[in-house]
Amino acid sequence: MTADDNNNSYISENIKLIKERVKTAAQKSGRNAEDITIIAVSKTVELERIKTALKEGLVNLGENRVQELLEKYDALENQCQWHLIGHLQTNKVKYIIDKVRMIHSVDSIELAEEIQKRAQKANRTIDLLVQINVSGEETKFGISPADAKEFIRKLSTFDHINVKGLMTIAPYTENPEDTREVFRELRKIFIDINAENIDNINMEFLSMGMSNDFEVAIEEGANMVRIGTSIFGKRHNI
Ligand SMILES: *Cc1c(COP(=O)(O)O)cnc(C)c1O
């Protein structure tokens, strides 16, 4: 079924299938379905359809635009946890600092400094992931693998920030097998950094895998997958 059907049962169906696929992939890597957090990427998706996902137990929602997140936040406030997964402009940190469970896309010291400053003002500590540009594509944001350790060492001195792990966006490929190397590489960096035992740094989450490649990502160690299209159907631009 498609997003154009006038009821949302296709979303429930999609979610059941995805949960099955997540479980199978988790088992392949010696883990359980419960070890994997599915983030329902709700960008461009209206409230009605998002509520269907919430009903199916997907309470972690991912948005990549601040304005859209804020609008939905007001409507859904206590029913879910918000993840900012897209590139975040420094001047927008103040709008989301008290609203998000986690920022997945920290990609510069300036951004980290602003998050630290705003979190301090809001009297909270915020969990974040460092975005790594594993593939080195110029169009992608993220810290290069070679700079990751040094970057995280710097962040470890910020007392209102908890670095909880790493995130990457793999290049789109027809065959998800082609992205396996990217996920493997990110996991290596994750393990490396953990082994450094840096003060205040606990590498807990590996956010990688989207609709096209989440199974491969889980097989390679992901414990957060960000899935949009496979849940809600094809996006219509708004
Ligand atoms: C849109 C988006 C996703 C989800 O993409 P799908 O292919 O629709 O699953 C995941 N991560 C980020 C950062 C995104 O912007």
Ligand as a Chemical Component Dictionary entry (heavy atoms), coordinates in Angstrom:
data_LIG
# 
_chem_comp.id                   LIG 
_chem_comp.type                 NON-POLYMER 
_chem_comp.pdbx_formal_charge   0 
_chem_comp.three_letter_code    LIG 
# 
loop_
_chem_comp_atom.comp_id 
_chem_comp_atom.atom_id 
_chem_comp_atom.alt_atom_id 
_chem_comp_atom.type_symbol 
_chem_comp_atom.charge 
_chem_comp_atom.model_Cartn_x 
_chem_comp_atom.model_Cartn_y 
_chem_comp_atom.model_Cartn_z 
_chem_comp_atom.pdbx_ordinal 
LIG C1 C1 C 0 15.895 11.585 6.091 1  
LIG C2 C2 C 0 16.943 11.028 6.962 2  
LIG C3 C3 C 0 16.897 9.674  7.362 3  
LIG C4 C4 C 0 15.834 8.687  6.905 4  
LIG O1 O1 O 0 15.949 8.412  5.556 5  
LIG P1 P1 P 0 15.057 7.260  4.857 6  
LIG O2 O2 O 0 15.861 6.853  3.688 7  
LIG O3 O3 O 0 13.763 7.881  4.493 8  
LIG O4 O4 O 0 14.889 6.176  5.844 9  
LIG C5 C5 C 0 17.897 9.223  8.214 10 
LIG N1 N1 N 0 18.887 10.035 8.650 11 
LIG C6 C6 C 0 18.952 11.331 8.300 12 
LIG C7 C7 C 0 20.064 12.164 8.816 13 
LIG C8 C8 C 0 17.996 11.867 7.444 14 
LIG O5 O5 O 0 18.076 13.165 7.091 15 
# 
loop_
_chem_comp_bond.comp_id 
_chem_comp_bond.atom_id_1 
_chem_comp_bond.atom_id_2 
_chem_comp_bond.value_order 
_chem_comp_bond.pdbx_ordinal 
LIG C1 C2 SING 1  
LIG C2 C3 SING 2  
LIG C2 C8 DOUB 3  
LIG C3 C4 SING 4  
LIG C3 C5 DOUB 5  
LIG C4 O1 SING 6  
LIG O1 P1 SING 7  
LIG P1 O2 DOUB 8  
LIG P1 O3 SING 9  
LIG P1 O4 SING 10 
LIG C5 N1 SING 11 
LIG N1 C6 DOUB 12 
LIG C6 C7 SING 13 
LIG C6 C8 SING 14 
LIG C8 O5 SING 15 
# 
